[in-house]
Amino acid sequence: MTRMARIALPSLAGGPAEMLHSGIREVANEALRRPGTIRLDVGQPDFPTPQHVKDAGKRAIDENKTFYTHTQGLLSLREKLVDKLARVNGITTSVEAIACGPGGVGAIAATFAAVLEPGDEVLLPDPGWPNYRMMLPWLGARAVDYPCPPSAGFQPDLDALERLFTPRTKVLVVNSPNNPTGAVYPASTIATMIDLAQRHNVWLLSDECYDQIVLDGTWTSPANLAPDDPRIATAFTFSKTYSMTGWRLGYVTGSVELIDTVTKVLESNSSCVSTITQVAAEAALVGPQDCVGEMVAAYRRRRDLVVGILRDAELLIAEPAGAFYIMADVSPAGLPAREFAFTFLRERGVSVAPGTAFGQVARDAVRISLASSDADLQEGVGRLAEFVHRGT
Ligand SMILES: Cc1ncc(COP(=O)(O)O)c(C=O)c1O
């Protein structure tokens, strides 16, 4: 032990080693140390995977569907995905133009790896899902944040976005419905973002992992608005729609040329997604869809509950129209969001994700997950309202 301690380690890769751990995770870790905490920080559905999907997974094991598949995924799964993309997303594609990866995160990371080179810049929404930022140091690429400010209901500031393009910009990431804000961008915003990507000739990566969790109105997919533009790639997941976070299956669709390169990345680092998961996913796609509607109805009901509490406490920033999150203004507390989250957790036993985990723009806000029970939301958000105003 002491001898080992004297060995100087070979150096770690600068980018990943210097990366910060997720700002959501550090609050979650503290919550885990405190039994009885009301968990409003969690980013995954609180429902079990639907029974018919679980049964299909069990059958896959018994029927020995346990071997490698095509790197892009089972042909039978991709055929069903072609149907789903047409039916749900209005995207016309083919089995060659789809690659499955280990979760939406794996599909997105493989797409970045397929297009980014050292020094390239990637335009990311702020606030935005922290993992985008964490994927870039491996590739020597740099995040450039475009603001989606609270004052605009977390919609992108398109003028600011336009000013951020440089000759090194390579990818524009669009995430609607958005994590952490629940914002859904109108078709006109999506059209402007496509226009910007076209004028600057950059890839547009649309993360539609919450495509089927729309609480109000409709949403627009860039690939649906500009079906012939090969610069657009779109990523999806089974995690949220079918409550399959632990099964690890996502997919990306784009031009055949792009997907071929994405496939080479996936070949190198994952070979294929678990066959059992792929078979279960087929059951999710062809089986009854009421489970999806039931989960969305629960998120909508909880959204309305939390909107009511926050509005009464004058802490509501914007009503989310999609995904299962809502941001709450905590500025009256006079504490930076991270400090607020830890103090609130220690003093009132409720965990929320600090806005600073998602960038700089939401530094006076915290994210509340609607993937928590109605009772926990009622009690936890009630405590939040009271805690924010305690000194005022
Ligand atoms: C915006 C966004 N994209 C992608 C993902 C990827 O999820 P998964 O890797 O479970 O498919 C998540 C998960 O939280 C997310 O919030």
The ligand as a MOL file (V3000), in Angstrom:
LIG
                    3D

  0  0  0     0  0            999 V3000
M  V30 BEGIN CTAB
M  V30 COUNTS 16 16 0 0 0
M  V30 BEGIN ATOM
M  V30 1 C -31.9620 16.1940 -23.0060 0
M  V30 2 C -31.5810 14.7560 -22.8560 0
M  V30 3 N -31.0570 14.1260 -23.9040 0
M  V30 4 C -30.6890 12.8480 -23.8390 0
M  V30 5 C -30.8440 12.1220 -22.6830 0
M  V30 6 C -30.3910 10.7140 -22.7380 0
M  V30 7 O -31.0530 9.7790 -22.0210 0
M  V30 8 P -30.7050 8.2460 -22.2260 0
M  V30 9 O -29.2400 8.1220 -22.4120 0
M  V30 10 O -31.1860 7.5650 -21.0000 0
M  V30 11 O -31.4210 7.8080 -23.4350 0
M  V30 12 C -31.3740 12.7330 -21.5400 0
M  V30 13 C -31.4950 12.0370 -20.2600 0
M  V30 14 O -31.7040 12.5990 -19.2130 0
M  V30 15 C -31.7700 14.0960 -21.6380 0
M  V30 16 O -32.3220 14.7390 -20.6070 0
M  V30 END ATOM
M  V30 BEGIN BOND
M  V30 1 1 1 2
M  V30 2 1 2 3
M  V30 3 2 2 15
M  V30 4 2 3 4
M  V30 5 1 4 5
M  V30 6 1 5 6
M  V30 7 2 5 12
M  V30 8 1 6 7
M  V30 9 1 7 8
M  V30 10 2 8 9
M  V30 11 1 8 10
M  V30 12 1 8 11
M  V30 13 1 12 13
M  V30 14 1 12 15
M  V30 15 2 13 14
M  V30 16 1 15 16
M  V30 END BOND
M  V30 END CTAB
M  END
